[in-house]
Amino acid sequence: QVQLVESGGGLVQAGGSLRLSCAASGTTNNINVMAWYRQAPWKQRELVASITGVGNTNYADSVKGRFTISRDNAKNTVYLQMISLKPEDTAVYYCYLERSAGYFKYWGQGTQVTVSS
């Protein structure tokens, strides 16, 4: 089993910045993809950014140029640096992790990000 603990959410004004962290513990061998998803009220959960074990990244069009995903494999931690935040970025942000080529999938409990206008 893998436990994911997220931190770094909060309330920020539009144009501000936040950095989310997600630390994995437990059975952390063979971690492949680590990612951040978000879910706004009344909307479906969507992929924000993902990163593979070798550092290949993928971003939603809405966050390109503003968000940066990174990971520290030694610490089994993934980060999401968010700048130029907009009110439409307001959502619960979830950490996501895959092990063993996607055979095992895990979600964090979520952290609230609120951007005021």
N, C-alpha and C positions, 0 to 999 in steps of 0.2 A: 504493500500500500504506500501511497504517497500523500503527504499532507502539504498543502499550499497555503502560505500565510502572506496576505497582501498588506501593504501599508502605503501611506503617502497621499491618500485622498483628502478632500476637504473642500472648503469654499474659497473661491478666488474671483477676483474681478476680471471682466473681459480684458484680454490683452496680457493677462498674467501667465504664470508658469507653475507647473507642478511636476513632481517626479514620483512615479509609482514604482514600488518594489514588490517582488513576489519571490519568496524563498521556499524552496522545496526541501522536504525532509522525508526520511523513511527509506523506501527502496528506490534509490535514485540512479541506479545503473541503467545504461542504454537509453538515456533521455534523448529524444530526437527533437521534435518541434516544441518550442515554447512560444506562447502567444498571449495577446490581450484582446478580449472581446468587450463590447459594451452593450448595455440595454437601457434605452430611454423609456420613460413611461409610455405605454400604449404602442410600443414599437417592438419589432423582433430583435433578438440578439444579433449583433453584427461583428464581423472581424474588424479589428482596428489595425493590428500589426502582428506579424509572426516572424520568427527567426529560427533557422535550422541550427544543428549542432556545429556546422562549419561557418556559420555567420551569414548565410543568405537571408535576406529580408524581403518582406512583402508588406505593403501598406494599402489601406483603403484610400481611394482617391481624395476623400474629404479631409484627410489628415496629412497627406504628402507635403513635405516641406515644413511642417510644424511639429510633428511627432517623430521621435527617434527611439527605436527599440534596440536594446543591447542585452547581452547576457554575460555572466561570469560563470563559466563551467566549473571552476574550482569550488565555487560557493553554491552552485545549483540555484542561481538567482537570475531572474530576468527583470529588466527595468524598462520603464516607458517614460522618457523625458517629453513633456508636453509644453510647448511655448505658444504664444499668440492664441491663447484659449478663447473660444467663442461660446456664447450661451448655448448654441446647438451641440456643444461637446458635453453638456450636462447629461449624466447617465451613471448607472452603476457599472463599474469596470471590473471585469472578471479575468483572472489569470487562468491560463489553460496550458496543459502539458501532455505530451505524448511520449510513451516509452515503447521500446521494442517494435519499431516501425509502425506505430499506431495501434498496436494490439491493445495497449492499455491507455486509457484517456482519463484525465483528472481535471477537475475545476476547483478554483478557489471559492471562497465564500462571497467575494465581491467587496468593492470599496466605492463609496459614493464620491463622485466628483460633481461639484455644482459651480457653474460659472455664471456670475451675475452681470447684468448689463449696466 
